[in-house]
Amino acid sequence: MMLYISALGFSAYNTKEKAEGIVSDIIANPNTRYISNYKSDEIKVEYYKEYGTEFGLIVRGALSQDEELTVYSLIPYAIGSVITDTHEIDVVKGEKTDVYNAFCEESRSGTPVSFFLQNVIDYLEIEDQEDIYIEGVRFVAFSVEGTVILPIDKDETDILLEEEEDVFREELLEKARQGDEEAMQILEEEALESSEILQERLKDEDLLSILEGFFVPLGDSEDIYSFLGTIEEVAETVNKMTEERIYILSIKCMSLYIDVYINAANIIGIPSVGMRFKGTCWVHGLIEFEFNGAYEEE
């Protein structure tokens, strides 16, 4: 997944050899270091280095009993601006030593989300603890290609109807989660009807003119998505080491709010509020636990 560090302005560091220098610098001069030896013979470590406001790179690895460091990965990180309410969260250890994936549903729309867990050491510290409160998840996405496209034409009546439908659907979802069979049946019928309408309209219309947004996992990677959403905020920043320009797009996609980071060189069009963004991205999530993490400030 080293490809995705280019989203944060590291387009030149596209090989393992080129990345070794930056890994050494992060280990020697981190802004923050996280440590945990919970349930393990080795000490898990994370080194965080900021390259802009609330974004940077993480080096993940482990220390042996002889304090020899094994580096597992170099990954991008950013802090999402919105805490999303979710219905339950399941965390699963991936095949790789340092990878944990999480699964949840966005509470309002029921949109399922699989994401790469960013704050792994926080999770390991509380894994077996009871009465841990989860405030929500901060979602971010790192994109290596994207396009700005026109919005769907809607008037005030359309917007009001959508808002009413969203409220009604949210109420149905809550009832269904509590075991209401009638609510479950209504949701199933609505999903079937929507699918039939979509198939019929696709005979004469383009997909992007029908769907305002979509959020679809790609291939075998559970946290890589193709998605389309409406741009609600646009910020531009610079990687303070490489001086490459980065767009930070706050995007609403099916009631899900995600901050998308993309290198300005990799986006087609000029992003602006009200336009839509379509792209492929790696979705990360930072779970907001109510506890004090185990870390050392450098």
N, C-alpha and C positions, 0 to 999 in steps of 0.2 A: 504493500500500500504506500510505498515511498513516493509513488507517482503524485499523490495528492498534496505533498508539501509544496508543490508549485502553485497551488491555490493561494498560499500565503506569501508568494513572492520569491520562491526558491527554484525558479525554473532552470537555473544552471546546474543545480545539484541533482541531476537525473540518473546518476549511477552510484553504485555502492562505493566505488573508489573516491568519487568527488564528495560523497557525504561523510566520509571518515573524519575529515578535518573539522567539520561542524559538530560532529558527535563528540570529538575530543574537547572542543571548546565548551560545549554545554556541560559536560561532566566536570570540567575544571572550574567553570564560572556560572553555576546555575543561579537563578533567582530564588528558586525553592526546591527543596529535596524532600521526597516522601519515602518513608522506610517502614517495612513491616516484615516480621518473621513469624506471623501467626500461622500455626498449623503447618510449619515447614522447616526443613533442616537448613534451607538457604534463606538469606535475607533478600526480600524483594525491594528494589529501589526504583524510584522515578525521579529524573532530573528535569525540571521545568526551566526553560529559558524564554523570556519575553523578547519579541521582535517588533512589538507595537502594543497598543492599548488592548489588553485582555486577549492577546493571541500570541502564539509562538510555537515552539517545538518541545516534544517530550522524548527523552531517551529512557527506555525501559530496560531493566536488566536485573541481575541477581549477584549478590556477594556470597562467595563461598566461606567456609569456616576460616580459611586463610586470608580472607578479605580480598580475594581476587575477583574482579568484576567481569561478568559475562554480559555483553550487550545483546539484547534480543531485538529491539526495533527502534526506529526513529519515526515518530508520527506527529502530525499537526494537532494543535489544540486551539480552542477558542471558547470563550464564555458566552453562552446564549443570553440574550437580553430579556427573554420571556420565560417564566416558569409555567409549564404546561401541566394542567391537572390530568392525571392518568388513572385508569382503572387497573389496579394490580400491576406488579412488575415482576417478571421472572428473569433471573440472571443465569446464564449457562456458560460454563467454561468451554472455550473453543479448543480446536486441535493444537494450536500453537500455545506455548507456555504462557505467553503474556497477554493472550486475547480472551476477553470476556464479552459476550453479546447479551443484550437485554431485549425483552419483548414486553409490550404493553399495548393498551388501547387508549387513545385520546378520549377523554370522558364525554365531551359534548357530542362528537360526531360518531364515535365508535371506530374511528380509523385505526387499524392495526399498524404498529410501528415496531420494526426491529432495528436496533441501533448498536453501534460499537460503544461499549462502556468506557467513558473517559477516566472517571475517578475510581480506578480499580482498587487501590489500596484502601480508600475509604470503605468500599464494599467489603473487602476481606476483614477489616477490623470489626465490622458489625454483623458479619454473616450469621453467626449463631446467637446473637443477642435478641432478646424479646423487647417488645414495646418500643421499637424504633419507629419514629414517625417520618414518613416520606412526604415532603412538601410538594414535590412534583419533579419534573425533568426539564432541564434547559437543553433544547435541541439546537445543534448547529450542523451545517453541511458544507463540505469542501468540494467544489466543482472545478473540473479541468476543462470543461467546454459548456457553453451556454449561448442562448439566443434570446434577445428581447423581441417580443411580438405584441401585436395590438390587443387591447382588451376586447371582451365581448360587449356589444352595445346593449346597455340596459337603461331603463328609465326608473323614476322613483317608485312607480307601482311594482315593477319587477323586484326592486331591492326590498321593499316592504314585504312582499309575498315570500321572498327567500328567507327573510328574518323570521317570519311566522312559522314557516316550514322547519327551520332550524330548531326553534323552541319546541315545536311539537315532536320532532324526532328525538330531541334530547330527553323529553319526558318519557317517550316510548322506550328508549334505551335503558333508562333507569328502572322502569317497571319490568322490562325483560330481564335485567340483571337480578332482580328480586324474585324471578320465577313466574312472572305473569305470562301465561300461555297465550292469551289474546294479543298482548303486545308483541310477543315473538312472532305470531302469525301475521300481524299487520306489517311488521318489518320485513318478513320474508316475501310477502306479496308485493310490497313496495319495491324491493330489490329486483324481483322478477319483472315487474311492470317497467321499471326504469331501464332494465337491460333490453327489453323488447322495443321500447321507444327509441333507444340508442341505435339498435340494429336497423330499424326502419329509416331513421334519419340519415344514417351513414350511406344509404343508397344514393342520396342526392346532395349531401353536405359534407364538408371537411370536418374531421374530428376536432380540430382546434377551434372551429366556429361553434361547436356544440357544447363541449366540455370547458368550463371555466378553469378547472384544475384537475390534476390527477397525481397519484402518488403510487408508483408501481415498482416493486422490487425487480432487479435484473439478474437473470442467470442464477448461478449457485451461491453467489455472495448475498447473504441475508441483509447486509446493511448498505448495499449499493442500490440506488434508486434512479429511475427516470421520473422526473416530476415536472409539473406545470403549476404555477401559482401566480397570484397577483402581488406586485411589488407595493408595499405600504410605506417603506422608508428606504432611502438610499444614502449611504455614507461612503466616502472615499478616503483611503489612508495609504501610508507608504511603509514598506518594510524598512526599518531603520538600518539594517545591515546591507541589503542588496539595493535599496532604493527603488524597487519595483512597485508599481501602483496596484492597489487592491481595492475591489469593490466589496462592500458589506451590504447585502440586500436583505431587508426584513420582509419576508414573504408569507402571505397567508395562503394555505393550500388545504381546502376541505376542513376548515376550522382549526387546522394545525398551523402553528406559527414557528417558522424556522429562519434563523439567520444564515444566509448563504455567503460564503467567502469565495471569491473568484478573482484570479489574476486578470487585470484589465486587458492584458494581451490576448486572453482566451475567450472574450465575450464578443458576440456579434451584435451591434447596435448600441445605443446609448440608454442605459437604464434610467427610468424616471418613475415617479409615483403614479400609480394607475395602470401602467403597462404591465405585461405579464413576462415572466421568465420561464424558459423551458431549458432543461439541462439534465445532465447526469451528475450525481453527487454521492459522496460517502457521508452517511449520516452518523453523527456522534451524539451522545447524550451524557449529560452530567446530572446524576441523581442527587437531589438536594435532601440529604439526611440531616436530621436535627441531632448532631453530636459534634464533638471536637475531634477532627482528624489527627492522625499521628504524622506530624511533619516537623521539619526543621527549617527555619528561615535562614537563608545565607546572608 
